[in-house]
């Protein structure tokens, strides 16, 4: 518990002082990383803790973003818009999940992909409301009650707070009885049913929760980008966040966030040198799938274990730690 | 009144009739063993009782409650618990966590989402108590796949027992065990509190006669005979058709 508080403090201090050292482009980029990290953590939650691999998760990100964009024409209050974005993405995750979670593995992947594309087509078609293929601008401005937040540094802090908040909420969630039960369902569904757990209901809770988190990431993204387009729900984006989760490290909470940071940085810096940056991302992805199953976060942890001053942990302790979710 | 009543249960896979009009009951505190050759439908019957497989016809009633159309997790809430023929455990979790997940199933706070499971000491106390009672407490921090096969088999029973069931279904509890482990398991089963009724599928005749109050012989998906161990032993037809003659006399 003491260690958690220490980490929390460290994380908070880093995020607070980071803008002092960053260029304005750096701040812009870090803001995007925080948003993508929240999105990746939402997918990481269902992939690593509920065993649900979705190829349509951008749908919920897009619902969040479009809710702010469309409803923002009529309502200005940030709280109302954010709550609407969360509720709507959660509701649609709940309804779609109700049907989707009944199918397993490969079929789940395909049906979520189809769902995402369905939404993509819908946004494309509803041009008067959504702006169609051209996308549309976002008119509301972030305002939590102490003035309009227009400065990139302000938006940086909003996303930083969101990231830290979501991380700790997810952390609480995965360690709670409910979260542990969901993980149990992932580990062994047939046994959990025999132990009196309604496996489908638990998966649906995880899926809905994950959809809501993706929705809030999308909502903040709409404010940050001041523009939304159908690409936000397209399968390419869903695929990208899947890559973030896998490269970052599935089965942990921070892994997907690390993957998101890695992805955004690579995308921005490599694309200044070559248009074929996806090729490099592809090679890295293949490397992590074949060789480094645990992803970047485990690589980072392994290096940290070596350079860390002081005590060394025994192998046995490490097994227990990773089991109880020590690296999250 | 009987604890479990299975009335006219039939189950087919395509044209293959696995169970034909099976009638079976388990009395409170009874230890009822089902025997029968491979393919007699024993495991299918278990799956039909626990709701893993839907039945084509018939009824499963537990203590006056009709369970026939209930999903497995709701049957568990009526006091029905089972083990699996092949170990069906949480291999990636510690022994302690395995039992804790089973204990948690009975707790009212199992849906709490903002407090760590570790902070609910009563779950772990109960899990430790159970592990201690059955001699696995010193293994609590190991992962399940670090246990010996016999220990895993025992944990399989412990998980089912942690639900505090009124009826425990054991699917071949000694399958794949060494003779020594089998002897140990017989002792374990005999030690189970009488308040838990048992319905057991078992091949090993030593085990069957060591634990059974009543034996039902299943043959080609039908109840062929049912009675006390002595009656079944003395049934010439059972000996003739099922045991191939003579086998029972040695047992």
Interface residues (C-beta under 8 A of the other chain):
Chain A: X172 X173 X175 X176 X177 X178 X179 X180 X181 X184 X187 X188 X190 X191 X192 X193 X194 X195 X196 X197 X198 X199 X319 X320 X323 X324
Chain B: X50 X52 X71 X72 X73 X74 X76 X77 X81 X82 X84 X88 X89 X90 X91 X92 X93 X94 X97 X101 X102 X104 X105 X106 X107 X109 X110 X111 X112 X113 X114 X115 X116 X117 X118 X120 X141 X143 X159 X160 X163
